[in-house]
Amino acid sequence: LRPIGQVFNTYILTTNGEVMVIIDQHAAHERINFEKIKLATKKDPGASQSLLIPIPMEFSLQEEQLLLENMLNLCDMGFVLELFGPRTYLLRGVPMITGALPADQLLREFLEHCIQSDKAPTYQKLLENWYYLIACKESLKAREYLTIPEMEQLLVQLSKTENPYTCPHGRPIMIELSQKDLEKRFYRT
């Protein structure tokens, strides 16, 4: 596929001469990042990096309950938390893969995501949810302008993934339109 251009600074129009393929740039980049994170943490998913300055974090009762229920799993993922006061903890270490966002903000979003889940998460599910969150936060967003070379690079990276057709959440990355599909839309059949 070769890029033709970008629509709404969100979708990449491509063609191979036979069909037109529209690619969601965020979903594509999210798939690329998700697979990179999984590969980077495969040997040691619980690798942690200590914070130079611990971050004090206050939690709601519900957040603290989830935190305590999953403390061993969170430690295995690379989080290092220490009780500091009533519903207050010091974040002393974070997983090696945290992306560019502040670690405390990511932990808070991660707990919120877990709270919204309908069942108690397993270690594997917690780890997978962490990968999803980081991959999403580190990915191109909708309405981000890309140059043709940037689009080409994204397509090359996407072609190297295990599953270039769906994002980690299962949404489609691309849709295909044939010449016949377009002719039908323009009543040329």
VOGU-3710 file (C-alpha; in Angstrom, 3 decimals, decimal comma):
1> lrpigqvfnt> 0,000/0,000/0,000  1,166/3,505/-0,720  -0,286/6,597/0,953  -2,224/9,070/-1,154  -3,050/11,517/1,627  -4,847/12,091/4,877  -8,533/12,803/5,536  -9,623/14,829/8,586  -6,022/14,465/9,877  -7,230/11,092/11,212
11> yilttngevm> -7,432/8,605/8,341  -4,726/7,685/5,864  -5,891/7,022/2,313  -3,818/4,354/0,589  -3,965/2,289/-2,567  -2,183/-0,593/-4,185  -3,667/0,223/-7,605  -6,439/-2,359/-7,178  -8,288/-1,095/-4,096  -8,407/1,937/-1,844
21> viidqhaahe> -7,688/1,229/1,824  -8,553/3,729/4,559  -6,443/3,356/7,702  -7,232/4,747/11,143  -3,859/6,237/12,149  -4,496/5,985/15,899  -5,585/2,335/15,749  -2,627/1,458/13,508  -0,107/3,180/15,778  -1,726/1,644/18,850
31> rinfekikla> -1,247/-1,867/17,359  2,398/-1,085/16,586  3,042/0,250/20,112  1,175/-2,599/21,805  3,276/-5,239/20,065  6,508/-3,317/20,784  5,626/-3,109/24,491  4,769/-6,812/24,692  8,053/-7,699/23,017  10,098/-5,307/25,179
41> tkkdpgasqs> 8,655/-6,714/28,416  8,545/-10,379/27,394  11,677/-11,383/29,342  10,856/-9,457/32,505  7,329/-8,024/32,596  7,760/-6,916/36,216  10,925/-4,878/35,717  10,714/-1,734/37,811  12,488/1,578/37,843  12,825/3,495/41,084
51> llipipmefs> 11,681/7,088/41,174  14,262/9,611/42,303  11,558/11,479/44,219  8,645/9,343/45,472  5,208/10,619/44,510  2,583/10,832/47,289  -0,809/9,624/46,067  -4,161/9,828/47,824  -6,797/7,300/46,801  -10,547/7,087/47,183
61> lqeeqlllen> -11,868/4,227/49,299  -12,759/2,263/46,165  -9,331/2,886/44,582  -7,560/1,851/47,781  -9,623/-1,324/48,024  -8,686/-2,266/44,455  -5,081/-1,314/45,164  -4,913/-3,554/48,255  -6,687/-6,457/46,529  -4,152/-6,333/43,719
71> mlnlcdmgfv> -1,034/-5,156/45,560  0,945/-8,353/44,838  -0,003/-8,238/41,157  0,875/-4,540/40,935  4,246/-5,255/42,577  4,815/-8,089/40,094  4,100/-5,587/37,310  6,772/-3,205/38,624  4,855/-0,798/40,855  6,439/-0,082/44,235
81> lelfgprtyl> 3,983/1,471/46,683  4,434/2,198/50,363  1,715/3,104/52,846  2,256/6,705/53,947  -0,951/7,629/55,762  -4,700/7,138/55,662  -5,462/6,171/52,028  -2,150/7,793/51,068  0,732/5,910/49,481  4,160/6,798/48,192
91> lrgvpmitga> 4,764/5,667/44,635  8,441/4,681/44,781  8,784/2,628/41,604  6,999/2,111/38,311  7,115/-0,460/35,521  10,016/0,078/33,122  7,545/0,793/30,331  5,540/3,854/31,325  5,664/6,090/28,284  5,844/9,871/28,488
101> lpadqllref> 2,949/10,484/30,872  3,569/10,988/34,592  3,572/7,640/36,400  1,059/8,707/39,046  -1,407/9,822/36,371  -1,016/6,499/34,569  -1,521/4,516/37,789  -4,660/6,507/38,548  -6,063/5,962/35,041  -5,128/2,303/35,264
111> lehciqsdka> -6,998/1,867/38,560  -10,004/3,694/37,116  -10,016/1,337/34,154  -9,847/-1,663/36,514  -12,712/-0,273/38,630  -14,895/-0,069/35,531  -14,194/-3,738/34,747  -16,987/-6,096/35,718  -14,819/-8,796/37,310  -11,671/-9,102/39,403
121> ptyqkllenw> -8,668/-8,903/37,076  -6,044/-11,640/36,946  -2,348/-10,781/36,841  -2,311/-11,468/33,092  -5,342/-9,225/32,556  -3,812/-6,429/34,660  -0,605/-6,664/32,648  -2,512/-6,662/29,358  -4,575/-3,656/30,469  -1,329/-1,850/31,362
131> yyliackesl> 0,039/-2,538/27,882  -3,228/-1,282/26,328  -3,103/1,931/28,345  0,526/2,712/27,520  0,081/1,822/23,834  -2,964/4,075/23,575  -1,396/7,028/25,390  1,782/6,834/23,291  -0,020/6,596/19,936  -0,841/9,212/17,354
141> kareyltipe> -4,166/10,834/18,020  -7,006/11,720/15,716  -6,539/15,113/14,070  -2,723/14,856/14,051  -1,283/15,916/10,725  1,121/13,472/9,083  3,410/14,004/6,114  3,544/11,416/3,339  6,920/10,076/4,614  5,427/9,737/8,125
151> meqllvqlsk> 2,461/7,850/6,664  4,838/5,585/4,727  6,805/4,841/7,897  3,606/4,022/9,797  2,539/1,626/7,021  5,931/-0,114/7,070  5,761/-0,553/10,846  2,159/-1,781/10,648  3,093/-4,367/8,015  5,580/-5,882/10,497
161> tenpytcphg> 2,986/-6,500/13,234  1,425/-9,871/13,971  -2,074/-8,507/13,441  -2,221/-5,433/11,193  -6,010/-5,600/10,882  -7,276/-4,726/14,364  -6,129/-2,547/17,231  -5,430/-4,302/20,568  -9,061/-3,705/21,578  -10,370/-5,423/18,450
171> rpimielsqk> -11,478/-2,375/16,447  -10,646/-2,450/12,732  -7,525/-0,603/11,638  -8,464/-0,460/7,979  -11,387/-0,671/5,636  -11,116/-1,564/1,981  -13,064/-0,098/-0,913  -12,877/-1,647/-4,340  -13,555/0,161/-7,590  -16,838/-1,752/-7,721
181> dlekrfyrt> -17,791/-0,437/-4,245  -17,174/3,135/-5,395  -19,065/2,635/-8,633  -22,075/1,364/-6,659  -21,943/4,443/-4,418  -21,948/6,693/-7,502  -24,702/4,626/-9,199  -22,376/3,631/-12,032  -23,359/-0,041/-12,090
//
